[in-house]
Amino acid sequence: MPHMIGCDAGTSDYGPGPLGGGRSIKPASSVRRDMDIMLRGARKLNIPLIFGSCGVAGAAPHLEETCAIMKDVAREAGLNFRMAIIHSDQSKESVKSALDRGDVRPLGNFSHLTAERVDQSAHIVAMAGAAPFMDALEAGADVILAGRATDPAIFACVALRAGIPPGVAWHAARSIDKGSLATTDVGGGSPVLATVTDDGFIIEPTKIGSVCTVKSVSALTMYENPDPWSIHQPSGAISTQFANFEQLDERRVRVTGSQFTPAPRPTVKLEGARIVGYRCSSIVGIRDPRLLAALDDFLDRLRDLTNRGAHSVGISQDEYSLTFRVYGRNAVMGDREPMRDAPIHEVGLLIDVVARTEAQSETLLQRCLSSGAKLEPVVGIPAGGNFAAPFSPNLLRLGPVFEWSAWHLLEVDDERQPFKLEIVEI
């Protein structure tokens, strides 16, 4: 019998929008369906049900929405239990104090965090490690709903609390935190089960017909990780350099030799998002061979026309950005595209305007579309009908645009420190 059911409910893959906007991108009906299945199963087996990064971004609005859904599901199912809520929001004052102490450093290529960026942030969250989850279990929680958390922490906490060596517990958790990615049938959506012992762990899918292989399990050490030998967590790093992966049978993989190196001082990742404007976009098709042959010149002239139009209505160039993405010709890789000169017969043009206000972005996009539809494909050649619109109206009002304002590490004396634990009786 399993000792817990876990769900990683979040990701930063969708960019800063969900965090900045305070809204989940997942339909509440889908969350409710999945939550109902997991809650009934966990209560039937009398084992903990643990969610991390609720609502995708794990900020207060996401956690509040998830809590409301959980309470509704519990009421409809007639279930009572103790629920722990782990809050991960950080006050701007606490982050600025950490800045003053020199306890914040950037991740990757991000610049140093400033007090101004902190103040501009809509939300700032910290990513919890295993310790806050273990505290919730110690408090008798049957269900845990956590704000932003590292993916493995959700699954490692029960094993760590049971005394399983950290290397085994953490690597096992890392091997199942992406669910069916540990299998050869990712689209099949099979959950995966980790059986842990003091000297290793076994990974297997729970869905009949799904298979775990040495390749599928070991590949997870490289997923979303720059160094497959060292996977950092708030309390230290999972070391897989000496891990051995063995195919037990056609469905199961056994892993031994995993280690865990404690950090000299715990760190938690900070994620923050700030608004930078409002987006209005359009997609049009271009098939005129004359225009395609001179596309760069055409887009330069269209940009110039749009800039002049902006000036005529009192919008300065520092108040907006205009981006053209030509799908079918270098839109994905840009200057790094190795097939830049490949022949094309049609392209999809994404016109993207981000401006300080919604009215500005809509005005500029309308001007760009109108000008582009009638602009001469080549100077001196009659114009008209340049753009094929796939829908009407061909203008997408996409609302506020956010960028990451914080993507940094916060050094702490205790990894529990940035998080608040709340206990609720359901």
N, C-alpha and C positions, 0 to 999 in steps of 0.2 A: 504494500500500500504506500502511496506517496506521502511525504511529510509536509508538503506545501504545494500550492498552485500559485504561479506568478504570472504577471502580465506587464511587459514593458509597453506603456501606453503613449510614449512620446518619442520625439526625435527633433533634431535641428535641421533635418534634410529639407524641410519646407521653407527654410530661411527664417528671417526675423519677424515675418508677418504675424504668425500666430501669437508670439510673445508680445509684440508691440500692440497688436489689436485686442489682446485679451480674449480671443475667440478660438474655439477648437475648429478644425477643418473637418472633423468627422461627424457625420449625422448622429444626433442623439438617439435615434431609433436603432442604429447599428450598435452603438455603445451599450444601450439597454439590452439588446438581444444577447450580446456576448457576455455582459455582466451577469445576466440572469442564469445562463448556463454555468458559468464558473462559480457563482455564489451558491447555487443549489448543490453543485458537486462538492464544494469545499465543506459546506455545513453537513452534508450527508456523511462525509468521511471524518468530520470533526478535525479538520486541518486548517492552518492559516491560508487566507487568500490575500495576496499582496500585489498592489498596483503601484507602479512608479511612473513619474512624469505624466501625471493625469492631465487629460485634455490636450495632449501633444507638447505644450510648452511648460506646464507645471506651475504657472503663476496663480495668484489668488483667484482670479475669475475662473480659470480652468478647474481648479480644485473645488471651488464652490459648486460649479455645474456638475462635476462628477459626483460629489457628495449628494446632491439632490437626486440624481439618477439612482444612486445606490439605495437611498432611503425609499424611493418609490418601488424599486425592485424588491426590497426586503418586505415592505408592507404588502405588496401583492402576493408574495410567496409565503407570508405569515411567519417570517423568520425574525428571531431576536438574537443579538450578539453584541459583543464589545468591539467598537471600531476606533482605530487610531488614525489621526490625521496629522501628517508631517508637513508643516508649512515651510516653504523654501524661499519666500520673498525676502529680499533684503532692503532695509530702509536706506534712503539716500545718505542719511547722516552717518550710518554705520560704515557704509562703503567709503565715504569721504574721510572718516576717521582712520580707516585702514590705509587709505592713500597717504595720509599725513604720517603714519607710522612706517611707511615703506613696505607694507605687507602685500601689495598688489603688483603683479608683473604680467606683461602681455604674453599671449600664446601665439605661436607662429609669427606671421608678419604683421600682426596688429601693433599699432602704436601704443605708447603709454596712455593709460587711462587718465582723464582729467576730471576735475570737479565739475566743469561745464558739461561734459558729456554725461556725467552721472545725473546732474540736474535735468538734463534734457530727456532722460530715459523714461519711457512709459512704465516699464517694469524691469526689475533686476532680480534674478533668481540665482541661487547657488545650487550646485549639484550634490546631492547627498550621497555619502558612501554607505557602508553597511551598518555603522554604529547607530544611527537614528532608528533604523528598522529593528535592530536588536533590542533597543530600549523599548520600542513599541511592543515587541513580543514579550519582553520581561514584564510589561504592564498588563499582560493578559489579553492582548488584542487578538481577536479572531479574524478581523479584516483590517488591512492597512491601506489607506489611500495617501499616497505621497505626492508632493509637488515634484519639482525637477530632481532627478536622481540619476546616477550612473546606471547603465543597463545591468551590469553584473551584480550590483549591490542588491537589487531586488531578489535575486536568486541565491546569493551567497550567504545572506544573513542567517537563515535557518541552519545551514550546515556549520557555519562558524559558531553559532550559539551552542550547537551540539558537540563542539570540541573537535571537529574535523580540521586537520592541518590547513593553514591558510592557502598554501600553494594548490592543494587539491580543491578546496572549496571555491576559490576564486576562479581557477581555470575551468572547473566544471560549469560554474555560473556563466562564464564568458562563452562557453560552448553551446549553451542553450538559450541565451538571451535574444537570439534572432530567430528562434523557432525553426521553421522549415528550411531556413538557409543552411542548417546543419545536415540536411538530407539531399538526396540527388533529385528530388521532385519538389522544387521550391513552390511551383504553382499549385501543388497538391495541398499545401497549407497544413501539413501535419505538425501538431505540437511535438516536442521532444522531451524525453525523460532522462534525467541524470541520476544514476545510482552511485553514491560516493562512499568510500571507505578510507581508512587512514593512509593507504598506500596508492590510491588512484581512483578513477571513476570510469563508469561505462555510460555511453550515450546511445540512445535508441529512440526511434520514432514511435509514437503511440498509435498511429494510423496504419491499419493493415495495408500492405502493399508499398509503403514508404520504406526507404533504405538509408542508413547512414554508412558512409565509407570513410576510410582514412583521409582521402582527399577532401571530402565535403566537410569533415570536422576540422581538420588541420587548417583548411583555408580560412576559417573564421578568425584565426590569429592575425590575419592580414586585413580583415574587413574593417574599414574606418580606422585604421591604425598605421602610423608611419613606420613603426618598428615591430615586426612580428615576434621579436624575442622579448619585448618588454611592453606590457600593457598597463598604463598608469591608472591608479585609483587614488582616492583621497588619502588612504592610510599607507600606501606603498605601491609596488609594481608587481604584476604577475610576470614571472620569468618562465618562458617556454623553451629556452635554449636547449635544455636537456630533456625535454618531454619526448616520450616515446608513444607513438600511435600504433595500435595493433588491431587488425580486423578479427574480431572474435568469431563472427559468423557473417552471413550475408546481410544482416540488418544492424549489427551492433559493433561499436568501436570502443576499445579500452585505452585509456591514457594514463601513463605513469610518469614520474620524474618531474612533475610540475613544481615550481618553487614560488615563494613570495618574499620579496625584499621590502622590509618596512621602510617608510620614508623618515628621514631625520626630523622632519616637521611636517605635519599633515597639511594638505592643500585641498581646496575645493574650487571648482571652476565657477566663475561668474559669467552669466549670460545676461545681456541687457539689450534693449531695442529702443530706438528713438525714431520719431517721424521725420521724414525729409521732404515730404510733399504729397501730391495727389496724382494718380496715374489715369491716363486716358489712352487707349490703344486701338489699333485697327489692323486687320489682316486683309491684304489684297493679293490677287494673282496677277502676274505679268507674263505675257506670252508673245508679245510683239518682237520678232527677231531683230528689228532695227533698234528698239529700245534696249533689249538684252545685250546687244553688241556694244552699246555705249552706256551701260547701266551706271557705272561709277560717275561719269559726267552728269548723267540725268539726276542722280541723287544729290550731287553737289549743288546743282542748280535749284533743285527742290528745297534743299536746306536753306540756301540763300534767300529764296522767295519767302519761306516760312519765317526766317529771321527778320526780314524786312516787314512782313505782316505783323509780327509781334511788336516791332518798334512802332508801327503805325497805330496800334491800340494801347500803347503805353506800357508794354511788358518788356523789361530789360532782359538781356541774355543771361544775367546771373540769377534770374528768377525761374528758369526752366532748363530742362535738357531735352534734346530731340535725338532719338536713336533709331537707326534703320538696321534691321536684321534681315538678311536675304537668305531665306531657307531654300536650299537647293544649290547654294553657292557660298560656302564658308561661314554660315551663320553660327555653327557650333564651335568651331576651332579658330575662326578668325585668321590672323596672320600665320598661325601655326598649321593651317590646313595644307597637307601635302599635295592635294589635287586641285589647287587653285585654278589651273588652266583647263580643267576638264570641260568638255562642251555641255551646254545646257539648252533646253528647249522651252522651259518655263521655270518660274521661281515663285515662291510665296514671300511677300514683303510684309514684315511686321513693323509697323510704325508705332513708336512708343514715346509718349510725351509725359514727362513728370514735371509738374509746376508747383508753385507755392500754394495755389488754391485750386479747388475743383473747377471753378469757372475759367481760370486761365488755361488749365490743361485741355478742357473741352474746346475752348476757342481756338487754341493753336492746332489741335488735331483736325478740327473742321477745316481750317485754312489750308493745312498741309494736304488733306485729302482732295479738296476742291482744286488746289493748284496742281497737284500731281496728276489728277485725272485728265487735265487739259494741256499740260505742259508739253512742248514739242519733244518727241522722243530724241531727236537729234536737231540741233539748231538749223533752221531753214526748212525743216520737213513739217508738213501740216500735222496738227495735233488732234487729240481726242480719243477717248476710249482706252486710255492706258491701263486702267485698273479694272480687274474683274472682282466684284465684291461677292463673297460667299453668303452673306446674309444682310438683312435690312432691319433696322438701321445698322450701318456698318461702323458703329462707334461703341466701344466698350468702356464704360465708366467703372474703373476697378478700385476706386477709393484710395484710402491713405497708403502711402509707401513707407516702409520702415527699413532701417539699416541697423546692423549690429553696432551698438554703442559700447558694449562690454563683451569681451571674449578673452577673459583674463583668469589668472590663478590668484586666489586669496590664501595666504599663509595663515594658519590658525594654530593655537596651542592644543585645541581639542576639536576633532572633526564634528562633534555634536553641536558646537557653539553656534553656528549660523542658523540652526533649525529649531523650530518650536513644535513640541509634541502636544497634541490635544486628544483627549479620550472622550468618546461619545458612546452612550448606551443606546442601542437601536432596539 
